[in-house]
C-alpha cells in the first residue's frame, strides 16, 4: 500500500523487451529508494506498483507484464524519462495522503494548464467508466501523486474531466511539472469509492430479490 506522497524521482535507463512475450524489463536509477528495498520488494513507478527483480546500488530492474503496459503509461516510457517514486508504507509509518494501492484504473490526458498566482489549475480527461468515482473534494492519484479534486464535469457532458490545484513544490519535485497538454497520465481513483459502489450494487440486488419475494407471497395469498 502507498499514500500518494511521492518521495522523489528516478530515471529510466533502459527498456528491454522480453523474448517471446509482451513483457519488458525496465532498468531504473532510483536515488535513495533502494537502500532497504530488497529483492521482491514493492516500489511505485508513476503510481504503478512494481516488483524489484535485481538491485545494484541505486539501479534496479522491474518486470512489467503486457497487461500493465496496455493499461498504464508505463508502456510509453523511454530511456531518459523522469518518473515518480514511492516506497510502500512501513508498518507504523506516517500516513499523509490517501489509500493508494498502486493498481492503476486507467489513463487520462492533460487538457488545460493555467497559472493561478502561486499555484496551477490542471484539468484532465477521465474515462467515462471512472468518472463516477471522481467527486469534488475527493481524492485521486495522478501518476501516483495524491491530490484533491477541485472541480468535476457534469454527468451529462460528452467528455468527462476533473481538475486539481497543484502547488509549486509538487510541480518541481514530481513529473507533473513536466507534463504538457495532451500528455497521458496514470489515474487511480479512491478505492473507498469503488467499494461503496460494489456494496450498493449488491444491496440493490438484495432489495430487488426481497421485493420479488413479497410479490410472490402476496399472489399466493390471493
SVG drawing of the C-alpha trace seen along z (x, -y; Angstrom):
<svg xmlns="http://www.w3.org/2000/svg" viewBox="-57 -35 83 54">
<polyline fill="none" stroke="black" stroke-width="0.4" points="0.0,0.0 1.1,-3.6 -0.1,-7.0 0.4,-9.1 3.2,-11.1 5.9,-10.9 9.3,-10.8 11.5,-11.5 12.0,-11.0 14.1,-8.5 15.2,-7.9 14.5,-5.2 17.9,-3.8 16.7,-1.0 13.6,0.7 14.3,4.3 11.6,6.4 11.3,10.0 11.7,12.5 8.5,14.5 6.2,12.3 4.6,8.8 6.5,8.1 9.5,5.7 12.2,5.2 12.7,1.7 16.0,0.6 15.8,-2.5 18.0,-4.6 16.1,-5.3 18.3,-7.5 17.7,-6.8 14.9,-4.3 16.8,-1.0 18.6,-1.2 16.3,1.3 14.2,2.3 15.2,6.0 14.5,8.4 10.8,8.8 10.1,5.5 7.5,3.1 8.1,-0.3 5.6,-2.6 6.7,-4.0 4.4,-6.8 1.8,-5.2 2.2,-1.7 3.2,0.9 6.1,2.9 8.5,5.5 12.2,5.2 13.9,8.2 17.5,7.1 19.2,4.4 22.6,2.9 23.1,-0.2 20.6,-2.8 19.9,-0.8 17.0,1.7 15.2,3.8 11.5,4.4 9.4,6.8 6.4,5.3 3.6,7.5 1.8,6.9 -1.4,6.1 0.3,3.3 1.9,1.9 -1.5,1.9 -3.5,0.1 -1.0,-2.3 1.5,-4.9 4.4,-2.6 4.4,-1.3 5.3,-4.8 8.4,-5.2 11.7,-5.7 15.3,-5.9 16.0,-9.2 12.4,-9.8 11.9,-11.0 9.5,-9.0 7.8,-9.5 8.9,-7.1 7.3,-6.0 8.1,-3.1 5.3,-1.1 4.2,-2.3 6.0,-0.6 4.0,0.6 3.6,-2.3 4.7,-4.8 3.1,-8.2 0.0,-8.4 -0.1,-11.8 -2.0,-11.2 -4.8,-8.7 -5.0,-5.0 -3.3,-4.3 -2.9,-0.7 -0.6,-1.2 -3.3,0.5 -3.9,-2.0 -7.5,-2.1 -6.9,-3.8 -5.3,-6.8 -6.4,-10.4 -4.8,-13.3 -3.9,-16.8 -6.4,-19.1 -5.7,-22.5 -3.0,-24.1 -3.5,-27.6 -1.4,-29.7 -3.5,-30.9 -0.9,-33.0 1.1,-30.7 -0.4,-27.5 -1.6,-25.9 -5.0,-24.6 -4.8,-21.4 -7.7,-19.8 -7.5,-16.1 -9.8,-13.9 -11.1,-10.8 -12.7,-7.7 -16.4,-7.5 -16.3,-4.3 -14.1,-6.0 -15.8,-9.4 -18.5,-8.2 -15.7,-7.6 -14.3,-11.1 -16.0,-13.7 -15.3,-17.3 -13.2,-17.4 -12.4,-13.7 -9.0,-12.1 -7.4,-10.8 -3.8,-9.6 -2.3,-11.1 1.0,-9.4 1.0,-8.2 0.5,-11.7 -2.3,-12.1 -4.3,-15.1 -7.6,-16.7 -10.2,-17.1 -11.4,-20.8 -13.9,-20.5 -15.6,-17.9 -17.6,-17.8 -21.4,-17.4 -22.5,-13.8 -24.2,-14.7 -21.0,-16.1 -19.7,-14.1 -16.1,-14.4 -15.7,-13.7 -13.0,-15.7 -11.8,-16.8 -9.5,-19.5 -6.8,-19.7 -4.8,-22.5 -1.1,-21.9 1.4,-23.9 4.9,-24.8 6.7,-22.2 4.7,-19.4 5.3,-20.7 9.0,-20.9 9.5,-17.6 7.3,-15.3 6.8,-14.6 3.6,-16.6 5.7,-19.6 6.9,-18.0 3.5,-17.2 2.4,-19.1 -1.1,-19.4 -2.2,-16.1 0.2,-14.0 -1.2,-10.8 -1.2,-10.2 -2.0,-7.2 -5.2,-7.5 -6.1,-5.6 -9.5,-6.5 -10.3,-6.3 -10.6,-2.7 -13.3,-3.5 -15.5,-4.9 -15.1,-1.6 -16.0,0.5 -19.0,-1.8 -20.4,-1.2 -19.8,2.5 -21.7,2.7 -24.5,0.6 -24.9,2.9 -25.4,5.9 -27.8,4.0 -29.9,3.2 -29.9,6.9 -31.0,7.8 -33.8,5.3 -35.0,6.4 -35.0,10.0 -36.9,9.2 -39.4,7.2 -39.9,10.1 -40.4,12.5 -43.0,10.3 -44.8,10.0 -44.9,13.8 -46.1,14.3 -48.9,11.7 -50.0,13.5 -50.0,16.9 -52.0,15.4 -54.7,14.4"/>
</svg>
